[in-house]
Amino acid sequence: MAGPAETAGPKARRPHKSKAMLAAIAMALAAVAAVGGMIYYLNRPVVLRIAVGPPYSDDVKVIQSIAQMFARDHASVRLRPIITDGTSASAAALTAGTADLAVVRGDAELPKNTGAIASIRKNFAVLWAVNTGKGKGVRKVEQLAGKRVGVIGRTTANVNLLNVILTQSGVKPDSVHVVQFSISGFADAIKNEKLDAFLAVGPLNSKITADAVAATTRGGKEATFLSLDTADAIAQRHPVYESGEIPAGAFSAKPVRPDEKVDTITFAHHILARRSLSEATVGALTRQLFAVRQAVQAEFPQTAKIETPDTDKDAAIPAHPGAAAYVDGEERSFLDRYSDYIWGSLMLLSALGSIGAWFASYLRKDERVTNASLRERLLEMLTEARKSMSIEDLDAMQAEADEIMRDTLHCFEDGAIEEGSLTAFSIALEQFHNAVADRKAYLLDLPEEAAPRGPRSVMA
């Protein structure tokens, strides 16, 4: 018969309990790390490189201000300006992949596989002639043939724009002598030049254009603003241009310059993005940009005019799909964008949970085997108790049953056995206690002469 010494087995199960707890903790930490990693990945700020130039230009100042506002507001998309020599260099940086965004004038050669996010300002072509006021001089664009025209700004894009105007007006560009000037020091540069007309390109309220008009009309000279009667034709032939008007008094009030409205053409400077950029990222950038639009335009009232891109499919400069979705109100929600990630994470967590449950069950296999053997031992003691002729043996079996009960409860707490197994054990334990109580009562009722002899008899 097994004695109390055999109850050492239940105490051997403690290390398995520790292993199961460590495994559960490890799986919980893994799940928390996975969820935390996903949250960080979805919410980390995205930094985009934006090429803009030339140095110290209004475009650079506007983009730097926008970048500072995004950083101050802890926006999800940030900007890192890359200063270039001009819009052509900015477009080249976008093509080469050294920039994610670029500020490019709309009438320049645009990089392929790009889309517009917004326009940051509208430029007006201002063409005027300088006359003595005696009725002679240039009064129409068609009269520029054989004349000398000063173009403000060193970029070739302004010369190309002048050629478009001349060609549409029936003037051969080769018949016009063009002299280019830098923006700075323009007033001194024109003193030694005998020029008949000038071209300036910039925002309608540009200080550069107003100063240029003032500088060229000193000494009683008259500024005759040349109206582009072919503006609509130019816009139709070259979709990057639009027809527009320069209102009277746009450049000075006394004297009024121009003294009446003037027809001209306009174009915009655009923020372009590579089409490979995520629609969600571009949509967020567009949303942030128009959230700070009023603040930017208040800071740069003469140079910043942020407007939405043209979302028509046949637009001259197509909008980036992410920007178009924002403008058209078709932005996808958080669940639309990340549902695949969310469901994938849930499936991953479910798989990790299943693996963890299997691993914990594997670690508790020895506990279940041990508990099953202890349950069999309890049933054996139930049979022995009904045949026992010694109260001391019954007490020993009772103590062993208590140890088995303690171990079984620990196994249930650890999840090694299920509630059904615990119920079966409880029934067996109850039967055992009843059998012990009945056998003790039977032995105590036996007459002394009928009691069995031996060292473990009722009567010592």
Secondary structure, 3 states (H helix, E strand, C coil): CCCHHHHHHHHCCHHHHHHHHHHHHHHHHHHHHHHHHHHHHHHCCEEEEEEECCCCCHHHHHHHHHHHHHHHCCCCEEEEEEECCCHHHHHHHHHHCCCCEEEEECCCCCCCCEEEEEEEEEEEEEEEEEECCCCCCCCCHHHHCCCEEEEECCCHHHHHHHHHHHHHCCCCHHHCEEEEECCCCHHHHCCCCCCCEEEEEECCCCHHHHHHHHHHCCCCCEEEECCCCCHHHHHHHCCCCEEEEECCCCCECCCCECCCCEEEEEEEEEEEEECCCCHHHHHHHHHHHHHCHHHHHHHCCCCCCCECCCCCCCCCCCECHHHHHHHCCCCCCHHHHHHHHHHHHHHHHHHHHHHHHHHHHHHCHHHHHHHHHHHHHHHHHHHHHHHCCCHHHHHHHHHHHHHHHHHHHHHHHHCCCCHHHHHHHHHHHHHHHHHHHHHHHHHHHCCHHHCCCCCCCCCC
